[in-house]
């Protein structure tokens, strides 16, 4: 979530967050509270080959 924030949230104990702002380009909405977001899954990016 931190990588996707347009305004960084504060990270507290046990990785809780407060503040921050996120933009959804899928539906053109700006979200001002992290509790309104759901993290579904992460997709790993393959390492570049040398």
Secondary structure, DSSP 8 states (H G I E B T S, - for coil): -TTTEEE--EE-GGG-EES-EEEETTTTEEE--GGG--------------
